[in-house]
């Protein structure tokens, strides 16, 4: 598969749960993403998720992992995010059993 046939890097990383596509685009332009040992700084890069090795801030990203869905009856007062800058109760307290996230 040629690079032109691959999947856009920001789409792959968003599906892997790294961040939203927009945030991943900012990470790419900031030089925080490495593909096969080469820092990517331009948007539009296409990769093969089954072959290419991707890391974010020096940490390898598992691209081909099976998705795990969790059903949760979210308590009142807990916001639907894994991290809240304002210190409100979030979902991270309920995800300690899942190493994937």
N, C-alpha and C positions, 0 to 999 in steps of 0.2 A: 504494500500500500504506500503510495507516495504521500508526501506532506500535504499536497493539495486535496487529497481524498480524505484526510483526517477530520477530526472534530475540533472545533475551536477550543482553545485552552481554557478560556473563562467559563465556557459551558461545562466542560469536564470537571473543573474544580468546584463549580457551583453544585453539580450533581453529587460530587463526593462529600459535600457538606462543609467545605472550607469556608465559604462566605457566599454572599449573593454575587451575581455576575458583575454588578457595578462595583462592588468592593474589590472583587478579584481584578477587575480592570485597573483599579488604583494600585493594587499590589504589584501588578505586572509593570506598570509605568514607573513604579518606585524601585524596581529591580529586586523584588523579594521572591520571585519565582525562578527556579532553575529546572531546566528540562535536559536530561542526559548530560549533566555537568556544565551546561551553558546557560548563563543568566539571560532570561527573556525580558526585554524592555519595550517591545513593540506589540501593539494589539494586533489580532488577526492570526496569530500563530496557530497552526493546526497540528494536532498530535494523534498518535495511535494509542489509546488508553491501555491496550493489551501489551504493548511493547515498550513504550517510552517510560522513563523513570522521572517522576516529578517530585520536587521538594519545595516547601514553603518555609521561609525563614530557617533553613537548614534541617527541617523535619520532613521525612519522606511521607508522601500522601498515597494511601491505598486507593487506587482508582477503580479496580475491578471487584471490589467487595460487594457481596450480596447485600441488598437493602434489608434493613430490619425495621418493621413498623411497630410502633408502640401505641396502644390505646390507653389514654389516661383521662380519668374524670377529674379535670383540673379544679382544684379548690378555689373558692372565691378569694380574691385578693392576690392570687399568684398570676403574674403576667406571662404571656406566651413568648418567652425568649430564654436563651441559655445564660445570658449575662446582662445585667442591668447596671448601667453607670450610675444610676441614682440610688442604688442600694435596695430597691424594692425586692420582694420575694419573687423568685423566678423558677424556671423548670430545672435548673441544675441540681437542686436538692433531690429531685426524683430520678435523675439519670446516672447516679453513681454506680449502678450495676452494669452499665453499658460502656465498655472501653472505647467503642467506636466514636463516641462523640464527647 
